[in-house]
């Protein structure tokens, strides 16, 4: 809460001193910091590949990965991401929320998401996203920590 209270005066000072473009430059700084931390993290993780269930880290060489793509997984992932986005874009802008197409899109979005997860867990031989580590206690704790940090940064 304290960071969001300080963000208003900081934003006003940045606007008066450097113009409104400075807010985007601050975002670039955050993004570059994130890329550096991510690169460092991947180097650290790659040193301990035996503890990871990542196909890339196990093989160590991208040329040894499977040559074919999981077409069904990619299709479901695209549908799971774009369907809710289209639904929320159309809703109340072009279509009414009660329009049958809008209702169908709002129902299909979560269905595609669940279908994608089940497909990746049970059916795909080389999944787009390996779902098995996602349901471990360590992964979920890191996921919630990242969600918390992103929430805090978005309040700035």
CORRA-V155728 format. One record per backbone hydrogen bond with DSSP energy under -0.5 kcal/mol. NH is the residue of the N-H (numbers start at 1). CO is the residue of the C=O. Records with the same first field share a line. If there is no record, write none. Layout:
NH = CO / CO
This chain:
5 = 1
6 = 2
7 = 3
8 = 4
9 = 5
10 = 6
11 = 7
12 = 8
13 = 9
14 = 10
15 = 11
16 = 12
17 = 13
18 = 14
19 = 14 / 15
22 = 19
23 = 20
24 = 21
25 = 21
26 = 22
27 = 23
28 = 24
29 = 25
30 = 26
31 = 27
32 = 28
33 = 29
34 = 30
35 = 31
36 = 32
37 = 33
38 = 34
39 = 35
40 = 36
41 = 37
42 = 38
43 = 39
44 = 40
45 = 41
46 = 42
47 = 43
48 = 45
49 = 46
51 = 48
52 = 49
58 = 54
59 = 55
60 = 56
64 = 61
65 = 62
71 = 69
74 = 70
75 = 71
76 = 72
77 = 73
78 = 74
79 = 75
80 = 76
81 = 77
82 = 78
83 = 79
85 = 81
86 = 82
87 = 83
88 = 84
89 = 85
90 = 86
91 = 87
92 = 95
93 = 90
94 = 90
95 = 90
99 = 96
103 = 99
104 = 100
105 = 101
106 = 102
107 = 103
108 = 104
109 = 105
110 = 106
111 = 107
112 = 108
113 = 109
114 = 110
115 = 111
116 = 112
117 = 113
118 = 114
119 = 115
120 = 116
121 = 117
122 = 118
123 = 118 / 119
124 = 119
131 = 129
134 = 131
135 = 131 / 132
136 = 133
140 = 136
141 = 137
142 = 138
143 = 139
144 = 140
145 = 141
146 = 142
147 = 143
148 = 144
149 = 145
150 = 146
151 = 147
152 = 148
153 = 149
154 = 150
155 = 151 / 152
156 = 153
